[in-house]
Amino acid sequence: MNKVILVGRLTRDPEMRYSQGANSTAIARFSIAVDRRFKREGEPDADFFNCTAFGKQAEFVGNYLKQGIKMVVVGRVQNDNYTNKDGQKVYSVQIMVDELEFAESKNASGDNSGNAYQPASRPTPSAAASDGFMNVPEGIDEELPFV
């Protein structure tokens, strides 16, 4: 079985492109930094993984992900070995994405800009009145579970 589950933050904005041909497919490439559980002095605190998504997953990546967003990536490890122009063998791996999920809310990531999902604005309660109770704004009745 070849399955990997990673939780980390995007290190840069995803790169989007489309395959050639009659049935072009979206392809998204991005990398995530995954914190190491145990850290030793002089060693890196995180590992970096290159990921590739195709089709609908790639379109999701292009539309909603950007640098710094924390994600859960489920996929498989694939060798990406090649021989460079100097004739040396280069070994690397790629995570081929099968599933993606946000690992934290938009507010938790501290990001309020960019092309990530923006929830509809709602009225917010005003500051507490002098009697210690909070003033409930008009029009919020349908969202309260006990009205």
trRosetta pair geometry for C-beta under 8 A, 3 or more apart (Angstrom, degrees):
i j d omega theta_ij theta_ji phi_ij phi_ji
2 76 4.4 59 123 -151 102 106
2 77 6.0 -121 -172 41 104 78
3 74 7.2 -6 -169 -171 94 88
3 75 7.6 172 -147 101 56 22
3 76 6.1 -46 -93 -93 42 74
4 73 7.9 2 107 108 92 90
4 74 7.4 172 87 -149 50 45
4 75 6.0 -21 59 71 91 66
4 76 6.6 130 12 -120 91 23
4 77 5.5 79 -24 -43 135 93
4 95 6.2 -100 75 -126 134 108
5 72 6.9 -8 -171 -173 90 94
5 73 7.4 163 -154 84 43 52
5 74 5.2 -7 -105 -103 77 79
6 32 6.2 135 130 85 129 138
6 34 5.3 -90 -163 -81 102 138
6 49 6.1 -93 -125 40 170 155
6 72 7.3 161 84 -155 47 47
6 73 4.7 -11 61 58 97 99
6 95 6.9 -53 5 -121 140 164
7 34 6.6 102 71 -127 48 97
7 70 7.1 23 179 180 83 95
7 71 7.4 -162 -142 96 52 41
7 72 5.2 -17 -98 -101 82 72
7 73 7.8 180 -80 19 33 71
7 103 5.4 116 -151 -112 100 150
8 32 3.8 122 88 157 117 109
8 33 5.1 -169 -179 80 123 39
8 34 3.8 -89 -68 -79 130 63
8 35 7.1 167 -111 -5 89 64
8 46 7.4 115 -136 -160 123 119
8 49 7.4 128 39 30 153 107
8 70 7.0 -132 137 -141 18 69
8 71 6.9 -19 68 57 53 74
8 73 7.6 -35 37 10 90 112
9 32 6.3 151 72 -153 25 82
9 33 5.5 -18 60 52 82 92
9 68 5.8 -17 -175 -153 119 29
9 69 6.6 156 -146 76 73 29
9 70 5.1 -42 -86 -89 78 64
9 71 7.4 123 -111 13 30 76
10 13 7.4 64 145 -93 132 25
10 14 7.2 -66 -149 -51 138 79
10 30 5.6 -39 -135 175 106 127
10 31 7.2 110 -153 76 60 47
10 32 5.8 -50 -89 -97 43 74
10 65 5.9 132 -54 171 155 108
10 66 6.6 175 82 123 148 22
10 67 5.3 -127 106 -117 103 35
10 68 6.4 -35 62 18 87 26
10 69 5.3 23 12 49 115 79
10 71 6.7 54 -43 1 90 121
11 30 7.8 154 40 175 74 79
11 31 4.8 -28 35 91 118 99
11 32 6.6 174 -16 -117 87 19
11 33 5.2 99 -71 -31 104 100
11 48 6.4 12 -40 -134 154 112
11 67 6.7 -30 132 -133 19 89
12 30 7.0 -161 72 -146 74 77
12 31 6.6 39 28 42 93 96
12 67 5.2 -18 -137 -90 22 110
13 30 7.7 -91 146 -115 25 105
13 65 7.9 148 -147 116 57 75
13 66 5.0 -14 -110 -142 85 75
13 67 5.2 -58 -51 -30 62 92
14 28 4.8 3 174 -171 134 105
14 29 6.6 151 -162 73 78 39
14 30 4.0 -52 -102 -68 83 113
14 61 4.9 130 -99 152 173 106
14 62 6.0 -116 90 -89 131 54
14 65 5.6 65 -20 88 124 112
14 66 7.5 -99 3 -97 82 43
15 28 7.0 151 75 -156 49 54
15 29 4.7 -14 57 59 103 95
15 30 7.1 174 16 -70 68 60
16 26 6.8 -29 -158 -163 97 96
16 27 7.4 142 -156 79 48 53
16 28 5.4 -17 -99 -101 70 79
16 58 7.1 126 -128 168 85 99
16 61 7.6 169 -86 97 95 98
16 62 4.3 56 -87 -106 136 124
17 26 7.9 147 84 -155 35 52
17 27 5.3 -22 69 64 80 101
18 24 4.4 36 165 167 113 122
18 25 6.7 162 -156 74 69 32
18 26 5.8 -38 -101 -97 79 49
18 27 6.8 161 -102 14 24 84
19 24 5.2 177 69 -149 68 64
19 25 4.6 19 19 44 121 83
19 27 6.3 92 -45 -25 84 119
20 24 6.7 -18 -123 -104 10 95
21 24 6.1 157 63 -74 69 62
25 54 5.7 6 156 -169 125 97
25 55 5.7 -43 -159 -74 102 66
25 58 7.6 94 155 32 80 148
26 54 6.9 142 83 -165 63 45
26 55 6.1 115 50 -114 89 10
26 56 7.8 107 49 -61 125 17
26 58 3.8 -178 119 96 100 124
26 59 4.9 97 62 -57 170 78
26 62 6.9 -101 -175 -6 131 138
27 52 6.8 -15 -169 -167 91 98
27 53 7.5 157 -156 82 44 50
27 54 5.8 -12 -103 -106 68 69
27 58 5.5 -84 -117 -128 12 155
28 52 7.1 156 82 -155 52 49
28 53 4.6 -9 58 58 102 98
28 54 7.9 -159 23 -71 73 27
28 57 7.4 -130 35 117 121 75
28 58 3.8 168 -5 -146 98 79
28 59 7.8 -152 -35 -36 126 22
28 61 3.9 151 128 82 166 138
28 62 5.4 -140 -94 -48 125 86
29 50 6.9 -7 -169 -174 98 95
29 51 7.1 159 -153 85 51 53
29 52 5.3 -16 -100 -101 76 76
30 50 7.9 166 93 -153 30 54
30 51 5.5 -19 69 62 74 101
30 53 7.9 0 18 4 102 105
30 61 6.3 -150 -11 -172 133 129
30 65 6.7 -38 -83 120 169 139
31 48 5.6 23 169 -180 123 96
31 49 6.3 169 -154 83 76 40
31 50 5.0 -38 -95 -98 95 54
31 51 6.5 156 -101 12 36 81
32 48 7.3 175 86 -148 36 57
32 49 5.6 -13 57 57 82 93
32 51 6.4 28 -2 -12 100 128
32 71 6.4 -108 -105 57 139 107
32 73 6.3 -174 4 -6 154 139
33 46 4.4 31 179 153 98 146
33 47 7.4 156 -154 76 55 34
33 48 5.4 -25 -99 -96 69 77
34 46 6.0 151 72 -162 36 88
34 47 5.2 -20 61 60 95 86
34 48 7.7 175 17 -85 74 27
34 49 6.5 25 -6 -2 116 114
35 45 6.3 -28 -139 150 77 86
35 46 5.1 -51 -97 -98 42 90
36 39 5.6 125 85 -80 113 73
36 43 7.7 -35 42 122 168 115
36 44 7.2 119 -16 103 132 76
36 45 6.0 -146 27 -178 101 38
36 46 6.2 -152 -15 -95 79 30
36 47 6.5 94 -67 -20 90 90
39 43 6.8 -169 -163 76 62 102
39 45 5.5 2 -118 -119 128 73
40 43 4.5 49 68 17 91 126
44 47 7.1 113 104 -75 130 52
49 73 7.9 -164 94 73 134 149
49 93 7.9 -39 -140 95 87 98
49 95 5.2 40 160 -15 121 127
50 80 7.8 -51 78 22 133 161
50 92 7.5 23 28 163 133 122
50 93 7.9 163 49 97 95 54
50 94 5.4 -53 94 -120 102 72
50 95 6.8 167 89 20 47 81
51 73 5.8 -82 -114 -157 152 155
51 75 7.0 141 -140 16 101 159
51 94 7.3 135 -111 -175 24 73
51 95 4.4 -32 -105 73 77 105
51 96 7.8 164 -157 -85 65 14
51 97 5.4 60 179 -52 109 107
52 94 5.8 10 0 172 113 122
52 95 7.3 162 20 81 65 54
52 96 5.8 -26 67 -112 94 58
52 97 6.5 -156 85 3 38 92
53 57 4.0 -120 -175 120 117 109
53 58 4.4 173 107 -75 90 66
53 60 7.6 -77 142 56 153 94
53 61 5.1 139 52 -21 144 142
53 97 4.0 -30 -88 57 87 135
53 100 7.1 -12 -100 -41 147 130
54 57 6.3 44 59 54 41 106
54 58 5.3 -8 -138 -29 13 121
54 97 7.8 170 9 62 64 91
55 58 5.9 117 48 17 27 101
55 59 7.3 -55 140 -4 38 99
56 59 5.6 -52 -148 36 36 113
56 60 6.4 42 151 -22 66 102
57 60 5.6 -53 -153 34 33 115
57 61 6.5 36 149 -21 65 104
57 97 5.6 -175 154 110 146 118
57 98 7.8 -134 -82 -170 160 14
57 99 7.9 -119 -112 -108 128 21
57 100 6.1 131 -152 -1 99 118
58 61 5.5 -50 -149 34 34 115
58 62 6.4 32 154 -17 66 106
59 62 5.7 -55 -146 39 32 111
59 63 6.1 22 158 -13 66 112
60 63 6.1 -66 -144 42 26 104
60 64 5.9 -29 178 26 65 117
60 65 7.6 59 131 -15 70 103
60 100 6.4 171 106 63 134 139
61 64 7.2 -83 -127 53 14 78
61 65 4.9 -34 -155 26 59 129
61 97 7.9 104 -58 68 135 169
61 100 7.0 179 -73 -67 88 172
62 65 7.6 -4 -40 41 11 88
63 115 6.6 -121 -175 142 45 118
64 115 7.1 -122 -101 118 28 85
64 116 5.6 67 -164 -131 63 60
64 117 5.7 10 -133 -34 109 89
65 69 5.5 -135 -145 56 72 146
65 71 6.9 2 -121 -65 124 139
65 100 8.0 -76 -59 -180 135 146
65 116 7.4 58 -94 -98 20 91
66 69 6.0 94 57 -15 56 116
66 111 7.8 170 74 -172 114 156
66 114 5.0 -110 25 -177 164 150
66 115 6.6 122 -45 46 128 84
66 116 6.2 -105 16 -51 110 99
68 109 6.4 119 135 -179 98 112
68 111 6.2 140 101 -65 129 133
69 102 7.2 -69 176 -129 110 88
69 109 5.9 -7 -117 -133 57 158
69 111 7.1 -63 -80 18 79 156
69 116 6.7 159 -85 -98 135 136
70 102 7.3 75 85 -172 70 64
70 103 4.1 -88 130 65 98 114
70 104 4.8 46 61 13 128 109
70 108 8.0 -54 30 105 130 111
70 109 6.2 -162 7 -95 93 106
71 100 6.1 -28 -169 -160 121 92
71 101 6.9 143 -163 76 70 44
71 102 6.4 -59 -109 -115 65 37
71 103 5.6 179 -119 -11 7 103
72 99 7.8 -19 113 115 93 96
72 100 7.1 145 79 -160 63 42
72 101 4.3 -7 54 60 110 97
72 102 7.7 14 14 83 86 9
72 103 5.0 127 -36 -76 83 97
73 95 6.3 66 137 138 133 144
73 97 5.9 -76 -159 -116 100 98
73 99 7.6 153 -161 84 37 61
73 100 6.1 -6 -107 -106 64 73
74 97 7.5 84 71 -155 47 64
74 98 5.4 -64 108 66 86 97
74 99 3.9 6 54 54 115 103
74 100 7.6 -146 26 -64 76 34
75 95 4.8 105 78 172 135 88
75 96 5.1 -177 179 83 120 48
75 97 4.5 -78 -78 -107 134 30
75 98 4.8 158 -105 2 59 81
75 99 7.3 -162 -60 30 66 61
76 95 7.4 153 73 -155 30 58
76 96 5.2 -16 59 56 83 102
76 98 6.8 66 -13 -31 84 117
77 93 5.3 -11 -168 -176 99 128
77 94 7.6 139 -158 72 52 42
77 95 6.3 -34 -97 -100 57 63
77 96 7.8 178 -93 14 8 83
78 93 6.7 142 72 -162 39 73
78 94 5.0 -31 67 66 93 91
78 95 7.7 149 19 -106 82 15
78 96 5.1 51 -10 -24 127 114
79 91 7.6 -53 -153 -154 97 77
79 92 7.8 120 -164 81 55 46
79 93 6.1 -51 -105 -105 41 71
79 94 7.9 26 122 19 6 84
80 92 4.7 -42 74 88 100 93
80 93 6.1 138 14 -128 93 16
80 94 4.4 78 -40 -20 132 109
81 89 6.7 2 -175 -176 108 93
81 90 6.6 170 -152 87 59 57
81 91 5.2 -11 -107 -113 99 57
81 92 6.8 163 -81 33 50 61
82 89 7.8 174 97 -151 27 55
82 90 5.5 -10 65 56 72 102
83 87 6.2 -9 178 -148 111 35
83 88 6.9 160 -154 78 68 29
83 89 5.6 -38 -98 -95 74 56
83 90 7.2 159 -106 11 20 81
84 87 7.3 -51 73 15 66 17
84 88 5.3 -7 41 59 106 83
84 90 5.4 74 -37 -27 102 122
97 100 6.2 14 -174 -55 128 99
102 105 7.5 77 137 -95 131 27
104 108 4.1 -106 167 85 116 134
104 109 5.7 139 93 -53 118 84
105 108 4.6 98 55 2 80 103
105 109 7.3 -147 93 -6 45 84
106 109 6.0 -58 -156 32 33 109
106 111 6.4 -93 -170 70 76 87
106 112 7.8 98 153 -94 105 53
106 116 6.2 159 -121 129 114 131
106 117 6.6 -128 -67 74 137 87
106 118 8.0 156 -171 -102 170 41
106 119 7.4 -172 33 -10 143 102
107 110 7.7 42 173 -70 38 33
111 114 6.5 -20 171 21 118 124
111 116 6.5 67 114 26 127 149
122 140 7.3 82 177 -113 100 101
122 143 7.2 58 -152 -62 133 170
123 137 3.9 -124 153 87 135 149
123 138 7.5 -144 -134 62 176 50
123 139 6.1 110 -6 75 144 104
123 140 5.3 -113 65 -63 117 111
124 137 7.1 71 68 -11 26 137
125 134 4.7 26 167 162 137 124
125 135 6.4 154 -167 76 81 55
125 136 6.0 -40 -112 -105 97 47
125 137 6.5 -146 -101 -14 41 89
126 134 7.1 161 68 -172 55 78
126 135 4.5 -10 52 64 107 113
126 137 6.8 113 -23 -64 90 90
127 134 7.6 -119 156 -130 18 78
127 135 7.7 22 64 23 40 103
128 132 6.1 -14 179 -154 126 28
128 133 6.7 153 -151 83 83 18
128 134 5.4 -60 -97 -85 66 63
128 135 7.9 157 -130 -6 24 75
129 132 7.4 -39 73 24 70 21
129 133 5.7 -8 41 67 105 71
129 134 7.4 160 -1 -115 80 16
129 135 5.7 95 -45 -48 106 96
136 140 6.0 -129 175 63 95 128
136 144 7.6 6 -154 -66 144 141
137 140 5.4 86 72 -16 82 123
139 142 7.9 -31 176 15 53 97
140 143 5.3 -58 -174 41 71 113
140 144 6.4 75 131 -34 86 99
141 144 5.9 -57 -151 24 36 111
141 147 5.1 105 -168 -121 84 166
142 147 7.7 -78 -85 43 24 151
144 147 4.7 92 84 -34 110 106
